[in-house]
């Protein structure tokens, strides 16, 4: 399969199954588009009729271009076949029963009242609660017991707002450090926070113990304060930004990222990116809102077109700043054209429900944080292990080829079928496709590939 597009002044040809990316001139671009649909004679006739007399398009050069395309096909870099379907599920079979990461819901409560919150302001459609030290320790033991020979284990302190249970967070990290040498493990911790409770103690702890810190900021003050308000309805921007600055400075600008959400209120999210840059933040992520149909925050069809244009302008801004020696990272544009994830990972997806799980304050296990509260997908508990094998098997069987709509999609080996939670909430099935998310993902990938090429070419 071939995917072709024009962006940033470049003609890009992507060979889906080999991963080869080609930057070509107009003659080659059009020739590749019709290479399989027309005979050699027809194609050369049509290309010559269109391009003869233009620069670099003599009869000999056009025929040479045809020969180069033939050579690329012979070498497996164009029109390569999809041989990956038999591998679907192989990685999950190999790692069956091995868990490498837990999302600890250390607090099912929050000090903000964000109306677009998928977690129902931290309650996850249930009661407010915080995780006890005993439950947390058992969760860490459960991870060690089920991690097989893996050395590196990931733990995310999540909520709600995890800093509302900060003492337990600190005690759990201390416990993990006390057992990792004996167990032959290395724990890497992430803290996700809205910033309201950040102080010097939190900063010192995060810089000492956390591999990564995720900070929630939606960009412009008026956008951020539209949704991210406290229970008195007061915006949080002015209270959290100074704290975020202090934490990021103390981390030397590394090991963090700002995580924003854009909604119907700000499809022009590039303006929010610019505000974050002006504030001195260079590790950025802006995610499209996922909400129920009809929600005031939902992105409309008109918003979608604005968002796609914003992704293009974002790539232009990133390239401009790269040339100026002022680069910044945008999470969704992080791509390695020379390598990247192995093919098994590209096919099998994120590992939710199999190698990654979420733990509630009571010790229940769910496939990931976005399934917490969905009783159908309660997998078991940290005490009894996984008992709902039928639900887990849904996730074990979840791969890019399990989704009919993905099989003929050019982006399938980049998104691996997309987010199971988004698919479930949009379609009622973890093997469904969240169409708006899919549309935006493909646009992001086109922009990310173009940006990587332009940097490589020094343009």
N, C-alpha and C positions, 0 to 999 in steps of 0.2 A: 504494500500500500504506500502511496505517495501523498504527502500533504504539501501544497504550495500556497504561499502567500507573499504579499508585498507589504513591507513595513519599514519605516525609517530609511527610505531610499535604497533598501536592499531587496533583491529577489531571492527568497528563501525556499529551498526544496528540502523537505524532510523525508527520508526513507524510514518509514515507521518501524519496521521490524529489525533493521540493522542498527538503527539509531544514527545513521550517517546524516550529516547536515551539510548541504551544499549551498553556496552563494554563487549565483549564475547571472549571466547577462540576459537580455530580453530574448535573444534568439534561442538560447538553451532552455529558458523558462517555458516558452511556448512549445518548443519541440518536445520537451519532457511531458508536457500536459497531454499531448496527442500521440505519444510514442507507441502506446499499446492499442490505440483506437484506429490508427491509419497504417497503411502499408508504407514501406520505405519510400517508394516512388511518390505516393500521394503526399506524404509529409514533407519531403524535400521540395516538391512542387509548390505547396502552400506556403512554406517558410520563405522560399525564394521570392514568391510573388509579394510577400509582405515586407521583406527586409532587404532585398537586393538594392544596392545603391546607398544604403546607410553605412555608417562607419563600422568596420570590422565584420562586414557581412558580404564578402565576395562568394561566388559559387564554391570555390575550394574551401573557404572557411566554414561555410554552412555544412558541407559534406564532412569536413573534419569534426565538426561538433556532433554530428550524428554518430560518427565512429567512437567518439569519446563517451557518449551515452551508452553505446553498446558495451564498451569496456567496463564502465561502472556497473552495468548490470551483470556482466560475467564475474566481476570481482565481489559481488554481493553487496554493493553499496547503493544500488537502485533497484526497485521492484523486487526486493528480497521477499521470499515467502514467509508466512507466519508458521513457524514450527513449534510454537510455545504451548499450544493448547494441551498437549499430553503432559506437560509439566505442571499444569494448574493444580494447586493443592499439595504439590510435593514438599514444599518447604514446611507447610503446617503439619504434614505427616511426620517429617523428620524431627520437628520440635514439639510434637504432641506431648502435653503434660508438663512442658517446661515454661515457667512464667519468669519474665525478665523485668517486669515493671508493675508498680502499683500506684494508683492515684488515691491517696488517703484523704477522704472527706473529713478533715480534722474538725470542721465546724459547719453544721447545717444551720447556720444563722449568719446574718450580715448586718453591718451598720449602715449600708446604703439600701435604697429602695428603687433600683433601676427597673423601669417598666418593661424593658425589652429582655429582661433576664430569663434565660431558658430554665434556670434553676428555681424559679418562683421566689426571688429574693433570698436564695440560699436554702429554702425549706424543702426543695425538691418535691413539692406537692404533699409533704408530710408535716411532721412536727419539727420544731426547732430543737436542735441538740448539738452537743459537742462530744468529740471522741475522748474517752478516758485513756489514761496512760496504759491500763491493762489491755484494752482492746488494741491500741496502737502497737504495743509490744508483740502481741499475738500476731498482728498483721505482718510485722517484720519477720517474725519467726516463720510464718506461713510462706512468705516470699523466699526465704532462705531454703526452706524444706522442699520447695517446688521449683527451684531454679536449676536443678541438675548441675552440670559442670560449668555453667556460666559464672564468670567472676564478677563482671560489672553489672550491678543492679540499680535500677532507676526508681526513685520514689518522689512523687510530686505532692506537696502539701497544698490542698485545694479546699474550696468551700463552695458556697458562702465565702466568708472572709476568714482565712486560717489564722490571722493574727489575733482574732478574738479568742483563740485557744493557744496562745503563743508559748505558755509555760510547758504545755504538753509537747508541742513541737520541739522545743529545746531538749526536753527529757528523752524524747524518742530518738533524736539524733545522737545524743550521748549514749543511749543504749545500743544503737546500731554500731557506733564506733567501738564499743566495748566488745562486740562479738565478731567483727568482720575479720580480724586476723585469725582467730580460732576457726572460723567457718570458711576461710579462704575466699572471702568476698570483698568487694569494694562498692560501697554505697555512694551514689551520686544523687544529691537532693536538688529539687527545684521548689521554689516558693512562688505562688501566684497570689498577688495582693492588689487591693484597690488603693492602698497607700495611706488610708486614714490613720492607721495606728503605727506607722513607721516612726521610730525614734532612734536614738543613738544605739540602744541595746539591740534593736532589730538590725540596724545597719552593720554593726560589728558581727552579729551572728551570721547574717546572710553572706558577708564577705569572707567569713572564716569557713562556713560549712556548705554553702549552696553553690552548686555547679552553675545554676542559672536562676535568675529572678525575672518573673513576668509581671510587668507593671501595667495596670489598666488606665489608659488615657485615650479619650476619643478625639483629641485635637483642639480645635478652636474652643475658647471658653464658652461661647454661647451654645455650641453643639454639645460639648461635654456636659454642661450644666442643664441641658434640656432633659436628659435621661438619668444621668448619674447624680442623683440627689439623695439627701438623707431623709429620715422619716418626718422631718419638719418641712420638707420640700426645698431645702436649701442646697444649691449646687456645691460640688466638692472641688472644683478646679483650683481655686486659690489656696485651698488647704493642702492639697496633695502635691502640686507641682514643685514647691520648694523642697519637699521631702524627697521626691523622686530625684531632683537635681543633686541633692546631698548624697543619696545612696549611689547614684551613677558615678559621681565624682570619686567617691570612696572606692569604687570598683575599677577605677581607671578607665571608665567607659567600655568595659568588657563584661561578658557573662550576664547580659540582661537583654530584654527587648520590651519595647512599648507595644502593648497590644490594644488596638482600638477597634471599634465596631462602627461601620457606617450603615445608615438606614435611609429611609425616605427623606429624612431631614437633611441629609448631607451626601447625596450621590456624587457631589463634587469634592470627594474626599481628599483630593490632592491638596486642597487648601489646608486641610488638617495635617497632612504630612508636612507641609511647609512650616506650619506653626511649631510642630515638634522639632523640626530641624533648627528653627530659630531659637528654640529653648535649649538647644545643645544636645538633643537626643539623636543618635545616628543608627540605632538598631531598632528597626520599626516593623510593625505589622498592622495592617488594617483589614479586618474581616467583614464580609457582608453579613448582615443580620440574617438569622434563621428564625422565623416566627410563624405563627399560625396565619393561614389565609385571612385577609381582611383586617389584620392587625394594623394600627396606624403607622407602625414602623416599617411595614412591608415595602420592599422595593417594587415599584410599578414597572410596566414594560418601558415606559418613557425613561425611568430612572436607569434601567439596564443599559440603554444606549449611552447615557451620560457616563455611567461607570466604565464602560468599555473604552470610551474616549479618554477618560481619566487614566486608565491603565497605560494607554499609549503615551500620554503626556508625562506620566510618571517615569516611564523608560527614558524619554528624552531628557528629563531633569537629571536622572541618575547618570546618564552618559555625559551630560554637560558638567556635572560636579566631579565626575571621575577624571575628566580632562583637566579640570581646575585643581586637582589634588585635594578635593573635599568630598571623598566618596561617602556613601551611606549604604546600609543594608536594608533591603526590603525582603521580608521573610519569603514571600511567594515568588520572588525572582532569583532565589538561590538555586542555581542549576550548574551541573558539571557536564559539559558536552563531551568530555573525553572519557568519562567513567560513570560516576553516579551509582545508585543502588544496583545490586546484582539482579539478574533477570528473574530469579525466584521471588525476590522481594517486590519487584515491579509487578509481577503477576498476582501475588498473594495479598498484598495490601497491608494495612496498618497493624494487624495482629490483635485487634480488640476482641475480647472474649476468649482468646487462646493464650497469647503470651503477655497480654496486658489486661489488667482489670482494675475496677474501682472498688473501694471499700467504704461502706457507710459508717457512721459513728457507732452503729451496733454490731459491725463486723460482717454485714451482708456483702456478697460479691455480685457485681454487675459487670457487663462487658466493657463499659467505659463510663465516664462521668455523665455523658448525655443520655444514658439509659437508666440512671438511678431513679427509682420511683416507678419504673415500668415493671410491675410485678411479674409479667410474663417472662421477663428477662433476668429475674433474680437467679443467679447461677448456683448459689449455695452460700456458704459462709466460710470465714477463716478458721472455724472450728471443725466443720465437717467436710470441708473441701467442696469441690464442684459436684453437685448432685443432680442438677438440671442438665443432664447430658444432651437432651434433645435441643435445648436452646443453644448450648455451646456448639453443637454440631452445625447449627445454622451458620455460625460464624466461622467454623472450621471449613465449611464448604463455600464460604463467601470469597470469591476471587473474581478477577476481571472477566473471566470467561463464563462465570455463573450468571452474568447480567447480559441478557440478550442485546440490550441497547448499546452495550460497550464493545461488542465483538468487532464491529466494523468502524469503530471510532479511531481517528488518527491519534488521539491523545491517550489511549488506553494504557500504554506502557509508561506514562508519566503519572497518571492519577491512580492507577491500579484499581479502578472501579469506583473511586471516590469514597466519601464518608458513609459508613453504614448507618450511623445515627441520623444524618440528614436524609438519607434515603428512606429510612423507616418513618420518620416524622412527616415526610412529604408524600409517601406512597403506601405506608402500612407494611412494607417489606424491606428487610435489610438487603435484599437483592434487587431492590428497585433503583431508580435513578432520580435524583433531585435535579430537575431539568435546569432551573435557574443557576444552581451551583455549578452544573456541568458547563453551561454556556460561559460563565465567568471564568471557570478554570481554563478552558481552551483559549480564551483571550489572554489570560495571564501567561500561559505557556508560550504563545506566539511572541508576546512582548519580552519574556525572559530569554528566549532563544535569540531573538533579534539583538537584545542588549549584550548578550554574551559574545555574539559574533562581532558586533561593532567594537567592543572593547578589544577583542583579539586582533581585529584589523587596524586598531588605532584610529578609528574614524570619529 
